[in-house]
């Protein structure tokens, strides 16, 4: 899934990786060494080891160096020996959610859940609930309601994106696809509310969305591009991968069918986000390039972890058959998607428009 989606995103941008292999991050990284001198200290080694060729960042150098034959390490240069250090990659940010968040002031908003008629939940097949304990059904109902409210909020997010694309003069195809994505999110919300209602044994629906008055629509291309990085290039790419992982582990036919639709659509939304950012980079000059590079830099910032991806994941242990990933699995899948898809694609995109890779961790 990861390599296929990475190739799809790069293809949509007309790019290739140019040396970023997407291989798993190694346990050690090496520096060229003087045959007569001692290896650099841990502190001295951290800066030169900080970045690899795809713009990814290590969290720390975890121990003293071991001197090895450089021919066995892949280190460039003519030195016969290398100093190799145990290192740890920083986990990805807590940025994966089902749907695209609606953040008018930097805080994600959702409607409250309410018990209503079935107009939001009478959609799709019904999962099998026989044999589930009351606690398991309650957990599944809460988890799918959480996802449904995020998908519902995504309708608002894409509607605002359409207005903002119009405000900055975006091409017709980007505006059209953003409008189409809003309709996709209605379908996703209905699928999730249907599952939540079946597990709860009662209809669940969204209440009034807390817009709080006027809906802001900015005409700031740099800010729109940076938000699209966070919510689309990162968030929706991870959402596509996570939904596919959940689908592949689910055995309930209704759950698998819902997650198949969500994973397919989220992959298309991710592709749209990358195209929007590429257009903004080509259109907006240095200010947009800086905003985009800084937004991608947040993915590799030390101290930001992937723990908590999907608020209901930790409560869903043992419920993978019903489409819920446990927290360790969710963290691993999210981190792998960041290192194998998001950051290599970001490096290739920024390199294509002349922004240096080191901006990822500026």
Order of alpha helices (4+ residues) and beta strands (2+ residues): alpha-beta-alpha-beta-beta-beta-beta-alpha-alpha-beta-alpha-alpha-alpha-alpha-alpha-alpha
